[in-house]
Amino acid sequence: MGDVDQVIHKANGADARFMRDELAVLTPHAIHTYPLTNSFRFNTTVARLAGKVANKRYASKAPHPSQVRFSPYDSVEACARQVVDDAKAFRTQPKSKSASCAILLRHPHQSVQIENALIEDGIPYETLGFKSYVLRPEVLFVRGLLAVATDDLSSVTEVKTREEVMRALLFFSGSSIVVAGREHESQQDLLASAIRSVTDNPLFLTSFFENQVVRNAPASIQKRLLAAVDIIRKPHSPDMLPALFNALHIKTLLGDALVSQRRRLEAESNLQWLSHMAQRFDSPADLFQSLNATEQKQQKTGKSEPLLLASIASVKGLEFDAVLLPYLTQGEFPDPTADMAEEFNTLYVGLTRVRKALTLYPSITSPSVFMKSLGVAEAAGDAALTDALKK
């Protein structure tokens, strides 16, 4: 039972054949196939849009109105600001519930600018399908290098995060812990001991980095780690993180540490978006403090219900009064490395989570090919496109 156009996990074995005729081939029992009934989730406005994506008729008998709106953007920051402003507007509506408003993303890295904008506006949120960007392993690795270079781990308030920072430093450096007289102990036990030492005395981090992470890393990585720390300690420039990643040979570093190609691409994108965000800070210390503050604020939801920031794949089967779908641009959504048919199905899943208000955010300069399927002319940078989207 299900909607054939919502099959989005081919890599994990999901196959639409089982919703068609495959079961009839595999079983001697009679198989009867019935069409999906009318949707009562959203009205015909959204139904027509979903039908265009799936290339099928979509019937609806929802008793409530559903609105579809396009909100074009011209930069990553502008898109994040528009999304957060729209979420705020929804939260102020009478009888609305913030939990029934969801920002749905194709990729986890797209949360970076949106999370920052939510925090700046004091809007509590929770994530589903991915961790907050400040807690992703590759970002924790950068936070660890910043902590070493600024000699300040004390501002990483959460003990669990300190542990994960140390794990990330070891993991991405390809290093291990070596302690004379404790060769019989496992790496897990030695790391646990080191973590306790740093937890008790955050100033121990620099010693841990120099005497364990760097000393026991492969020779080629030792040089890169030391060069990275030197870059952080130099007078700040807007290109500090790009220079840091260049010194680390970051793609090679990620490639050596991460087995999955999908995970490597995800980590690279997380760091690219982090680098873009870091340009607005005056010093590495300011960036470091901001990342730590972001973690603290993200975990303090307060009295109001948090907004949901989720991956599209994680909300299958769920529905929300308002759905916001940002970053409809070439290179982001659809994902150029993914199966195109599955990308259409992913868009379809995102669209059909909504009940009352759907907002899509296409790029003005490089609109997604999806815009053509949605009935909006595709012409990058064309004034006619901009006018059409605003309507």
PyMOL commands that set and color helices and strands:
alter all, ss='L'
color gray80, all
select helices_A, chain A and resi 4-6+10-12+16-19+22-26+44-54+76-91+98-100+108-120+133-135+137-150+159-173+187-200+204-214+219-233+240-248+250-257+261-278+284-299+312-315+340-351+370-373+383-390
alter helices_A, ss='H'
color red, helices_A
select strands_A, chain A and resi 67-70+101-105+125-128+307-311+320-328+354-362
alter strands_A, ss='S'
color yellow, strands_A
deselect
rebuild
show_as cartoon
